[in-house]
Amino acid sequence: MPLNQRRIGRPMKSSSSANPKPTLLHIDSSARTARSHSRRLSNAFVDAWLAEVPDTRVIRRDVGINPPPAINEQWIASAFTAEAERSADMKAALSISDAYVDELVQSDIIVMGAPMYNYGMPAALKAWFDQVVRVNRTFNFDPSEDIWPLSPILAGKTLVILTSRGEFGFEPGGIRQDWNHLETHIRTLQHYLGVEDSHLIAVEYQEFGDTRHSDSVARADSELQALVNRLTAQIEVYQTA
C-alpha cells in the first residue's frame, strides 16, 4: 500500500503507487459555454475542492465543446477483438476510447456537469459513456453467469453529478420522477465506471426565471459547499510502515 493514500468515504485507491495524490476527473457536457448552470456548478465544485485539497490532480474533459464520436461498426468490431489480434486500423478506431478510459482509470473522484436535455443526458455525454463502457477495459463478460454476466473492472470511485433542469419535480416522489431519464441512466451506468458512492445536486425552474429558480440556485450552491466539506473531511492521510 502506498504512502499517503487517500480515502473518500470508503478506502480510495491512489491512481498509482508512484502518485499518491488524489485525482479528480472534471467532465462538462453542456452545449452552452455561457449561461450554463451545470458548468458553473462543476467549476464551483472543483474550485471549492482545490481550496481544501490543493494537491489534487485535475483531469479536464469537456465533451460539450469537443463531443466524442459516435461508436460505429468498426469501433464495435475492434472492441470485441482480442487486443493482441487488433490491426493498426482497429487500434486507431479505439484510440479515443483508450484515452477516455485511461483518464477514468486514473481518477478517484468524477465531477460531472450534466444538464437535462429532453429529460435525458446530452448526446455528447451519452457518446462519452459509449466510449468508456467497454468490454475488457471497464467491464468483464462471463457467459457462464446466467443472471449477471457483466461485472465492473474498476472500483472505489466517487461520482458527483451536477445538473440543471428547465422544469421541476424530478426528484423521487416528484410529479415528474418518471420523466427523469438523466439521473436514472447515469446511476445505471455508474456501476461500470467503478463508482461506489454518488451524489447529485440540481438547479431547477430554469425556464421560469422566477424566485423559484433563484431559490433553487441558492440551494444548489449551499448543497455544493456542504458536499465538498463532507467529502474532503473524509479524506484521511495516513502512512504505513
C-alpha positions in Angstrom: 0.0 0.0 0.0 1.5 3.4 -1.0 2.3 6.1 1.5 -0.2 8.9 1.9 -3.0 7.0 0.4 -6.3 8.9 0.4 -9.8 7.8 1.2 -13.1 9.5 0.3 -15.9 7.9 2.3 -14.5 4.4 1.8 -10.9 3.4 1.1 -9.8 5.2 -2.1 -7.1 3.6 -4.1 -4.5 6.1 -5.4 -4.3 6.4 -9.2 -0.8 4.9 -8.9 1.6 3.9 -6.2 4.0 6.5 -7.5 1.4 9.2 -7.3 -0.5 9.2 -4.0 -2.2 12.5 -4.7 -6.0 12.2 -5.4 -7.1 12.6 -9.0 -10.3 14.4 -10.0 -11.8 13.9 -13.4 -13.8 17.0 -14.3 -16.3 16.4 -17.1 -18.6 19.0 -18.7 -21.3 18.2 -21.2 -23.3 21.3 -21.7 -23.6 22.6 -25.3 -23.5 26.1 -23.7 -20.3 27.8 -22.8 -22.1 30.8 -21.3 -25.2 30.8 -19.1 -24.7 27.1 -18.2 -25.7 26.3 -14.7 -24.1 22.8 -14.9 -20.8 24.3 -15.9 -21.0 26.9 -13.2 -21.7 24.2 -10.6 -19.0 21.9 -11.8 -16.4 24.7 -11.8 -17.5 25.8 -8.4 -17.2 22.3 -7.1 -13.7 21.9 -8.4 -12.6 25.3 -7.1 -14.0 24.5 -3.6 -12.4 21.1 -3.7 -9.0 22.5 -4.6 -9.3 25.1 -1.8 -9.5 22.1 0.6 -7.2 19.6 -1.1 -4.8 21.8 -3.2 -2.6 18.9 -4.2 -5.4 17.2 -6.1 -4.5 16.4 -9.7 -7.3 17.5 -12.1 -8.0 15.9 -15.5 -10.3 18.1 -17.6 -12.6 16.6 -20.2 -15.1 18.9 -21.9 -17.4 16.8 -24.2 -19.8 19.7 -24.6 -17.2 21.6 -26.5 -15.4 18.6 -28.0 -18.1 15.9 -28.4 -16.8 12.3 -28.7 -17.5 10.5 -32.0 -20.4 8.1 -32.0 -19.4 4.4 -32.0 -19.8 2.6 -35.3 -19.4 -0.9 -36.8 -15.6 -0.6 -36.9 -15.5 0.5 -33.3 -17.6 -2.4 -32.2 -15.6 -5.0 -34.2 -12.4 -3.6 -32.7 -13.6 -3.5 -29.1 -14.7 -7.2 -29.4 -11.4 -8.3 -31.0 -8.7 -9.5 -28.6 -6.1 -6.8 -28.1 -3.2 -8.9 -29.5 -5.2 -9.6 -32.7 -6.2 -6.0 -33.5 -4.9 -4.4 -36.7 -3.5 -0.9 -36.9 -6.9 0.3 -38.1 -8.6 -1.3 -35.2 -6.3 0.3 -32.7 -6.9 3.7 -34.4 -10.6 3.2 -34.1 -10.3 2.7 -30.3 -7.7 5.4 -29.7 -10.2 8.0 -28.4 -11.9 5.4 -26.2 -8.5 4.3 -24.9 -7.7 7.9 -23.9 -11.1 8.4 -22.2 -10.8 5.1 -20.3 -7.2 5.9 -19.2 -8.5 9.2 -17.7 -11.3 7.3 -15.9 -8.9 4.7 -14.6 -6.6 7.3 -13.1 -9.5 9.2 -11.3 -10.6 8.8 -7.7 -13.5 11.3 -7.9 -15.6 12.1 -11.0 -17.2 15.5 -11.2 -19.8 15.5 -14.0 -21.6 18.6 -15.2 -24.7 17.1 -16.9 -27.7 19.3 -17.9 -31.0 17.6 -18.6 -31.8 17.7 -22.3 -35.2 16.3 -23.4 -35.5 14.5 -20.0 -32.2 12.6 -20.6 -28.5 13.2 -20.8 -26.9 15.3 -23.6 -25.9 13.4 -26.7 -22.2 14.2 -26.1 -22.3 12.7 -22.6 -24.0 9.6 -23.9 -21.3 9.3 -26.5 -18.7 9.6 -23.8 -20.3 6.7 -21.9 -20.5 4.6 -25.0 -16.7 5.2 -25.4 -15.8 4.2 -21.9 -18.2 1.4 -21.0 -16.2 -1.2 -22.9 -15.6 -4.9 -22.6 -12.2 -5.9 -21.0 -11.5 -2.3 -20.2 -14.2 -1.3 -17.7 -16.3 -4.5 -17.5 -15.8 -8.2 -17.9 -18.3 -10.5 -19.6 -18.7 -14.1 -18.3 -21.3 -16.1 -20.4 -21.3 -18.8 -17.7 -23.1 -16.3 -15.4 -26.8 -16.7 -16.1 -28.0 -13.7 -14.2 -25.2 -11.1 -14.0 -22.7 -11.9 -16.8 -21.3 -8.3 -16.8 -19.1 -7.3 -13.9 -17.2 -4.0 -13.4 -13.4 -4.0 -13.5 -13.0 -0.6 -11.7 -13.9 0.2 -8.2 -13.7 2.7 -5.3 -14.7 5.9 -7.2 -16.9 8.7 -6.1 -19.2 10.4 -8.6 -20.7 13.9 -8.2 -23.5 14.7 -10.7 -24.2 18.5 -11.1 -27.2 19.1 -13.3 -29.7 21.8 -14.3 -33.4 21.3 -15.3 -35.8 23.6 -17.1 -38.7 22.2 -15.2 -39.1 20.8 -11.7 -40.3 17.8 -9.7 -37.9 15.2 -11.0 -36.8 14.0 -7.5 -38.1 10.7 -6.1 -41.8 11.3 -5.3 -41.9 14.4 -7.5 -44.6 14.9 -10.1 -42.0 14.2 -12.9 -40.0 11.5 -11.3 -40.8 9.0 -14.1 -39.6 11.5 -16.7 -36.1 11.7 -15.1 -34.1 9.7 -17.6 -30.9 11.6 -16.9 -30.2 10.6 -13.3 -31.5 7.0 -13.7 -29.4 6.5 -16.8 -26.2 7.8 -15.2 -26.8 5.8 -12.0 -27.3 2.6 -14.0 -24.1 3.2 -15.9 -22.0 4.4 -13.0 -21.5 0.7 -11.9 -19.2 0.3 -14.9 -17.2 3.4 -14.1 -16.2 1.9 -10.8 -18.4 4.2 -8.8 -19.4 3.1 -5.3 -20.5 6.4 -3.9 -22.6 9.0 -5.8 -24.2 12.4 -5.2 -26.5 14.7 -7.2 -27.1 18.4 -6.9 -29.6 20.1 -9.3 -30.8 23.5 -10.3 -34.4 23.6 -11.3 -37.1 26.0 -12.7 -34.5 27.4 -15.2 -37.1 28.1 -17.9 -39.3 30.1 -15.5 -36.6 32.5 -14.3 -38.6 33.5 -11.2 -37.8 33.4 -7.5 -38.3 29.6 -7.5 -35.3 29.4 -9.9 -33.2 31.8 -7.9 -34.0 29.9 -4.7 -33.0 26.7 -6.4 -29.7 28.2 -7.5 -29.0 29.3 -3.9 -29.9 25.8 -2.5 -27.7 24.1 -5.0 -24.8 26.4 -4.1 -25.3 25.7 -0.4 -25.6 21.9 -1.0 -22.4 22.0 -3.2 -20.3 23.6 -0.5 -21.7 21.2 2.1 -20.9 18.2 -0.1 -17.4 19.4 -0.7 -16.9 19.9 3.1 -18.3 16.5 3.8 -16.2 14.7 1.2 -12.9 16.5 1.9 -13.4 16.0 5.6 -13.5 12.2 5.0 -10.1 12.2 3.3 -7.6 10.5 5.5 -3.9 10.9 5.0 -2.0 8.0 6.6 1.3 6.3 6.4 2.1 2.6 6.6 5.2 1.1 8.0 
